[in-house]
Amino acid sequence: MNVLNGLESIYIDIKNNHSSNNECFIPLLELYSDMLLKKNKINSKRLRSFKKDIKANNIQFYKKNKKYFSVLKNIKNASSYDYDNALKHMEALVKANDFLIDKIKENKDVEIKIMASSLQNYPSFILSKDICKGMSGKDFYDKYICYYSRIYKTPFLEEYKNLFY
């Protein structure tokens, strides 16, 4: 399982959620943030526990994204991306999740969708896959991360800009 693929699915689900029940995503975002903060301590035992927690908190999300939980493997062993570079982005992802949780608690539905849209390709960028494969950090930051800031004229992850430039 790659933790980042599941996180991308959460951002997409939040962006496409047409009900006002965004609160159901808070426990998932918190679980992912907790897992991301562990960085080097991610192993099969922790991933099994993580899978169990995801199922307990949102069985529908688990069923929809089961493919990401089918193979439990250490995130370090994935060869498709630069593991050391990915570690540098974990803190920014956790901070992004915190921002998103705050907006969910404030019931700012449109802002929630814009922020999730801004973040949905971040895991793909870290993993160098899909539309982000070969994209420079500067291009990614300017196109995706700044999307929220451009609309709401408010800083969003600016303190992590150096990760992309």
C-alpha positions as CSV (number, residue, x, y, z in Angstrom):
1,M,0.0,0.0,0.0
2,N,1.2,3.5,-0.7
3,V,-0.1,5.9,1.9
4,L,0.1,8.8,-0.6
5,N,-2.3,7.1,-3.1
6,G,-5.0,6.9,-0.5
7,L,-4.4,10.5,0.5
8,E,-4.9,11.6,-3.1
9,S,-8.2,9.7,-3.1
10,I,-9.4,11.6,0.0
11,Y,-8.6,15.0,-1.6
12,I,-10.6,13.9,-4.7
13,D,-13.5,12.6,-2.6
14,I,-13.6,15.9,-0.7
15,K,-13.5,18.0,-3.9
16,N,-16.3,15.9,-5.4
17,N,-18.5,15.6,-2.2
18,H,-21.9,17.1,-3.0
19,S,-23.3,16.8,0.5
20,S,-22.4,19.2,3.3
21,N,-21.1,16.3,5.4
22,N,-17.4,17.0,5.1
23,E,-16.9,16.2,8.8
24,C,-16.7,12.5,7.9
25,F,-13.3,13.3,6.3
26,I,-11.7,14.7,9.4
27,P,-10.8,11.3,11.0
28,L,-9.4,10.1,7.7
29,L,-7.2,13.3,7.3
30,E,-6.1,12.9,11.0
31,L,-5.2,9.3,10.5
32,Y,-3.2,10.1,7.3
33,S,-1.4,13.0,9.1
34,D,-0.5,10.7,11.9
35,M,0.9,8.1,9.5
36,L,2.8,10.8,7.6
37,L,4.4,12.1,10.7
38,K,5.9,8.7,11.5
39,K,8.0,8.8,8.3
40,N,10.8,6.3,8.9
41,K,8.7,4.2,11.3
42,I,6.2,3.1,8.6
43,N,6.2,-0.7,8.5
44,S,3.9,-3.6,7.9
45,K,2.6,-3.7,11.5
46,R,1.8,0.1,11.4
47,L,0.2,-0.2,8.0
48,R,-2.1,-3.1,9.2
49,S,-3.1,-0.9,12.1
50,F,-3.7,2.0,9.8
51,K,-5.8,-0.1,7.5
52,K,-7.9,-1.2,10.5
53,D,-8.3,2.4,11.6
54,I,-9.4,3.5,8.1
55,K,-12.0,0.7,8.0
56,A,-13.3,1.6,11.4
57,N,-13.6,5.4,10.6
58,N,-15.0,5.2,7.1
59,I,-15.9,1.8,5.7
60,Q,-17.2,3.4,2.5
61,F,-13.9,5.1,1.8
62,Y,-12.1,1.8,2.5
63,K,-14.3,-0.1,0.1
64,K,-13.9,2.5,-2.7
65,N,-10.1,2.6,-2.3
66,K,-9.5,-1.0,-1.3
67,K,-6.9,-1.4,-4.0
68,Y,-4.6,0.9,-2.1
69,F,-4.9,-1.3,1.0
70,S,-4.5,-4.7,-0.7
71,V,-0.8,-5.0,-0.6
72,L,0.8,-4.0,2.6
73,K,4.4,-3.0,2.0
74,N,6.8,-0.5,3.4
75,I,6.7,2.8,1.7
76,K,10.5,2.9,1.6
77,N,10.5,-0.1,-0.8
78,A,8.6,1.6,-3.6
79,S,11.0,2.3,-6.4
80,S,8.9,4.6,-8.5
81,Y,9.8,7.8,-6.7
82,D,12.6,9.5,-4.7
83,Y,11.9,8.4,-1.1
84,D,14.2,11.0,0.4
85,N,12.5,13.8,-1.5
86,A,9.1,12.4,-0.5
87,L,10.1,12.6,3.2
88,K,10.8,16.3,2.8
89,H,7.1,16.8,1.7
90,M,5.5,14.9,4.6
91,E,5.4,18.0,6.9
92,A,3.8,20.1,4.2
93,L,1.2,17.4,3.6
94,V,0.4,17.3,7.3
95,K,0.1,21.1,7.4
96,A,-2.2,21.0,4.3
97,N,-4.4,18.5,6.1
98,D,-4.5,20.7,9.1
99,F,-5.7,23.7,6.9
100,L,-8.3,21.4,5.3
101,I,-9.6,20.2,8.7
102,D,-9.9,23.8,9.8
103,K,-12.0,24.7,6.8
104,I,-14.2,21.7,7.3
105,K,-14.8,22.7,10.9
106,E,-15.7,26.2,9.7
107,N,-18.2,24.6,7.2
108,K,-16.7,26.6,4.3
109,D,-17.9,24.2,1.6
110,V,-16.6,26.2,-1.4
111,E,-13.2,26.8,0.2
112,I,-13.0,23.2,1.2
113,K,-13.5,22.1,-2.5
114,I,-11.0,24.7,-3.8
115,M,-8.4,23.6,-1.2
116,A,-8.9,19.9,-1.9
117,S,-8.6,20.7,-5.7
118,S,-5.4,22.5,-5.0
119,L,-4.0,19.5,-3.1
120,Q,-5.4,16.5,-5.1
121,N,-2.3,16.2,-7.3
122,Y,0.3,16.7,-4.6
123,P,0.7,13.0,-3.8
124,S,1.1,12.3,-7.6
125,F,3.8,15.0,-7.7
126,I,5.7,13.4,-4.8
127,L,5.4,10.0,-6.5
128,S,6.2,11.4,-10.0
129,K,3.2,9.8,-11.6
130,D,0.3,10.6,-13.8
131,I,-0.1,14.2,-15.0
132,C,2.7,15.2,-12.6
133,K,5.4,12.9,-14.0
134,G,8.3,15.0,-15.2
135,M,6.7,18.3,-14.0
136,S,9.2,20.6,-12.3
137,G,8.6,21.6,-8.7
138,K,8.2,25.3,-9.7
139,D,5.6,24.4,-12.3
140,F,3.7,22.2,-9.9
141,Y,3.7,24.8,-7.1
142,D,2.6,27.6,-9.4
143,K,-0.2,25.6,-11.1
144,Y,-1.6,23.6,-8.2
145,I,-0.5,24.7,-4.7
146,C,-1.0,28.4,-5.6
147,Y,-4.5,27.7,-6.9
148,Y,-6.1,28.2,-3.5
149,S,-4.0,31.3,-2.8
150,R,-4.9,32.9,-6.1
151,I,-8.6,32.6,-5.5
152,Y,-8.7,33.5,-1.8
153,K,-5.8,35.9,-1.7
154,T,-4.4,34.2,1.4
155,P,-1.2,32.4,2.1
156,F,-1.3,28.6,1.7
157,L,1.7,26.5,2.3
158,E,4.0,29.4,1.3
159,E,6.5,28.4,4.1
160,Y,7.1,25.2,2.1
161,K,7.8,26.9,-1.3
162,N,11.5,26.1,-1.0
163,L,10.6,22.4,-1.4
164,F,9.4,23.1,-4.9
165,Y,12.0,25.6,-6.1
